[in-house]
Amino acid sequence: MLTFSKPFDVTTLTAPDKSITTKFVSFGATMTELWVKDKFGKFRDIILGYDNNTMLLTDPAHPVFNPIVGRYANRIKNGTFSIPITKYPQPDGPNVYHIPTNDHDGLDTLHGGIYGWDRRNWAIVKRTSTSVSYVHFDGADEGFPGNVTVFATHSVENGGILKTSIHASATQLTPIMTTQHIYWNLDAFQQGSENILNHTLFVDGSKVIATDSIQIPTGDFIEVEGTAYDFQNAQKIGWKWNDTVDFCGAGCQGYDNCWIYNKNQTSAAGISLWSTLSGIRLDVTTNQPAVQVYTGNWLDTPRKIVHGGPSLNYTQWSAVAIEQEGYIDAINTPEFHMNQIYGPGRDFEWSSTYKLSVMH
């Protein structure tokens, strides 16, 4: 039975061994808190967010704090695509669709449009002490073709494990690419830690998608070896920080880039993050082929009280978003040979497992 709850009603999930506690709201199927123990045995809330969750809708900055993003995550050049896909279709070509643009002064669509899945009220399908399932009916929102019914399930397990899975079905051919847009700071702004540059990052990816000045893919790839993109051997995020100017767009310093995983990452962690300060470590496995790493380069939002707010703000580089996803704008980049078009007979599946542990 569906429960059409208020958008900002809170659901709390706690693993039986009390190793992890998370909170979610129906608006965007969004995670608002994630508590795990540090190496001192103290619980920390290691994700960004708001004390007043209605800000998920009303904050004009719209930093996308920890929701399910869709119908199409990341960027779509000119808010335009065709089915079958072509290389940047002409505006009036056959089978061409136009989505409202909301990024780079109207040059692209970001995270599903003006009101994507992260800004919709999902209904609760089922809820227990350790899991919650949501559903959203996307009735051709934002100009995408066809209707999509999407389910998202969040669950927690013993051993500090959070799992999220997404299943979507469409009534006609349409692009679908989702992500869970979690912002991590494993220190939770304690012990004088103000940013994530000293967090250590591992990414099992030997190439990133090459993009232009507004982060639209060119169709090429960049080999990471010997560059500031190389986290195949774990490095501090800030290890070659001065080399990251222009990585996240013209004049921008930091990361906002898409790594291609070297192999299927459903059994081994494709990406890991840890901090020696708190001792907290994150390992992520996923069925997705790529991961976007964003170092919060444009953040400027009041912090939660537990993070020292509201007099202090989350500012640039104070967290890292890790987004399991497909290739950026593959629906306009046929040379990627990635089929992100779904419809009758072909449903969309997304899953990721986040394992939180402590290093002593």
N, C-alpha and C positions, 0 to 999 in steps of 0.2 A: 504494500500500500504506500502511495506517495504521501509525503508530508510536506505541504507547502508552507515551510517555516518562514519566519521573518528573516530578511537577508542577513542580519548580523547576529542572529542567535548563535551561541557558542556550543560546539560539541567538543568534549574533552575525551581523549583516548589515552589510556595508560597501559603499558605492557604488564603482564602478570607479575614479572620480577621487579617492577617499578624502575627499570633501567631507562625508560624513555616516556615522556609525556608530551603530547601534542594537542593543540587546539585548532579547530577549524570553524569557519563560518560558511553559510550557504552561498553567500555572494562570491561568485567566482570559484566555488569549491576551494576556498583559500585557506592555507595554513597561516595562523597568526602568531603561534608560539611553538617553540620546540625546546624542551628542557632535557638535558642529560648531565651526568656528573663529570666534573673535571678531575684532574689527578690528585686534588686535595679532598675529594669526596663531596664537593659542594656542587649543587645543581646550578647550571647556567642556561639562560635562554639564548640560543646561538643563531637566531634568525632575526632579521629586521622586521619592522612593522609599526603599527600605530597602537596607542592606548585606546583611542576612539576609532573602532573599526569602520564607522561610517565614512571615514576619510578615504577608504578604498574606492568610494564613488566620487567624493567631492574634492579630493586633493587635486588642484589644477596641474600639479607637476606630474601626477600619474606615474610614479616610479615602478609600478607593477610588482608589488610586494607579495610574492609566494602563491599566486593563483594558478589555475589551469588556463593556459593561453590557447586561443583558437579563434575562428576556425582554421586560421593559417598563421602560425607563429613566424616571428622575424619579419623580413622585409619582402614586399612585392613592388618591383619597379613600376612607377607611374600608377600604381593601384590597378594595373591592367594585366590580363592574361587571356589566353585562348584555350579552347579544348577542341581538337587535340592541341598540345602546346606547340608554340612557335617561338622563335627568338625575338622577344620584344615586339609583339604584334602591333599593327597600325590601329589607331583608335577606332576606326570604322570598319575594320575587317570582319569577316564572317566568324560567328561563334566567339566573339570577343566580349569579355566581361569587365566592368569597371567597378572598383571598390573605392569607397571614400578614402582619400589620402589624409594622413595625420602626422607626417614626419618630414623633416628637411624641407619645410616650406612648401609642402604639397608635391614633392617629387617621388614619394613612395608611401606605401601603407605599412604600418608597423603593428604587429601582434593582433591582426584580425580586424582592424578598422577602428572607428571612433568608439564604438561600444562592442568590443569583442567578447568572447566567452568569460573573460576575467571581470567584466562589468555587467554580468547578468546574474539574476537570482536563480540558483539551481534548487531543485526539490530533493529532499532526502528520500531515498528508496528504502534504506535499511540502516539501523544504527545499533551497535553493541558497545560494550565497554572498551573494545579493542579495534573496532573498525566502523567506518561510515561510508555509505555509497550514495552518490548524488547522480541526478539526471538533469540534462538540459535539452530542451527542444529548440533547435535553431531553425526558425521558419524563414529560411533564405535571408537571414539578417545581413546587413551591410552590403547587399547586392550580390552575394554568392549564389550560384545556381543550386536549386534543389533544397530540400529540407534534410537536416541532419539531426539524429537523436544520439546524444553522447552520454555515456556513463563514466563516472570517475569513482574509484574506490581507494580509500586511504586506510591503512592498517598498521598497527604496531605489534612487535613480537619481542619475546625475551632476547636479551643480548644487544639491546640498543638498536633495533632494526625498525625502520619505517619503509613501507612499500606503498607505491602508488601505481595504479593501472588505469588505462583509459581505453574504452571501446566505443567506436562511432560507426553508425551506418547511415547511408545517404539514399535518397529517393531517386537521384539522377547523378550523372557524372559531375564531380566537383573536387577541387583541391582541398585536402585536409593535411595539416601538419601542426601538431600540438607540442607543447612543452609545459613543464612545471618550473616556474620562474623563481626559484628560491635564492634569496640573498643570505649568504653565510658570513658570520664573524665568529670564529670559534673561541675567541677570547671574551666575547660579550662585553667589550669595552671596559674590562677590569684590569687591574695591575698596570695602569698607565697606557694600555694599548688603545690607540686611536684609529688604526687602519690595518689593512691586511697585507701590507708589503712584506712583513716578516713571516706570514704564513707560508708553508712549503706546499708546492703544487707538483703533482705528477699527472701527465696526460699521455696515454698510450696512442699518440698520433704523430705521424711523420710528415704530415702536410696540413696546411690550412687553406681555406678558400681565399683566393685573391679577390679583393674588392676595389672599387673606385673610391673617390673622395667622399661619397655619401654611403659607403658600405654596401653597395650593390655588387654582386659577383660579376667578374669579367668573363668567367668561364674557365679561367686558369687556376692553378694551384701553386702554392709556395712551399718548397721543401724547408722544413724547420731546422735541419741540422746546421749548427754554427750560428744560428740567429737567436734573437730574444724570444722567438716563438718556441724554442726547444725545451720542453719539459719532459722529454722521454726519460731522462735521468732527473729525479726530483730536484727542484731548485726553489729558492725563495721567490715569491711572485715579483719582488722588486729587484731581482738579480741583475737584470740589464735594463733597468727602468728608463734610463736616459735614451735608450734605443727605441722606446715604444712611441715616441712622438710620431703622429700621423697613423699609427696602427688602428686607432678607433675613429678615423675620419680626419679630415684636414685640420691640422693644428692641435689635435686632441692627443693627450698623453695617457697611456694605459691600454688595456686590452678590451676589445669588443669584437672578438673574432671566433671563427668556426673551425675547430679542429676536426679532421676526419679520422675516425678510429682505425687503427691498423688491422683489427680483426673483430669478429663478433664478440661483444663485451657482456654477454649474458652470464658468463661463469666467472670471469676475472674482472677486477675493477679496471674500468677504462680511464677513470679519473679519481685521484685521491687528493685530499687536502688535510693538513694538520698544523697544529701550533704547539711548539714546545712550551710556551708560556702557560697555557691551560692544560696541555697534555691531551687535548681532544683531537681525535682523528676521524675523518669521514672517508669512506670508500663507496663508490657508486658503480653498480652494474646496471646494464640497460639493454633493451633490444633495439635501440636507435643507432644509426650509423655515424652520428656526429655529435659534437657538443659545442655550444656557444659559451665562452667565458667572458664575462663582463665585469670589470673592476669598479663599477659604480662611479664612472667618471663624471656624471652630471648630477649626482645626489646632492640635495640640499633640503632636507625634510626633518622636522623635529623628531628627536629620538623618543622611544618608549622611556617611561620613568625608570624601569629596570636597567636601562642602558645609559642613565645619567640625564635623561630629558625631563621636561621638555625645553629647558633653557639651553641645552646643547642640541645641535643638529647632526644628523647623519650627513656627512659631506663626502666629497670625492675620495674614492679609494677606501672608504670605511667598511666596505663589504665586497664580496665577490659573488656574483650570480653565476650559477652553473646550470645550464639549460640543455638537457638531453633532447635531441631533435634530429630532423633530416637536414639535407643540404639547403642552404639559404636560397630562396627564390628559384628552386629547381623548375618551377612551373614556367619560368621564362628563360631557362638555360638548358635547352635540350641536349647539349653536349655532355651534361652530367649523366645522362642515361638513368635518371632516377624517376620512377613513376609515382608521383604524389597525387594522382587522380583516383578517386574512389567513387563507388556507386553500387547499384544492385549487383550482388554476387561478389563484391570485393569490399569488405569492411576494413576499417582502420584499427590498428592495435598499437598501444604504447605502454611500456612498463619500465619502471626503474625501482631499484632497491638501494636504500641508503643505510649503510651500517656505521653506527657511531661507536667508537671504542676509546679506551684511555691508554695512553703511553706513559709509563712511569720512568 
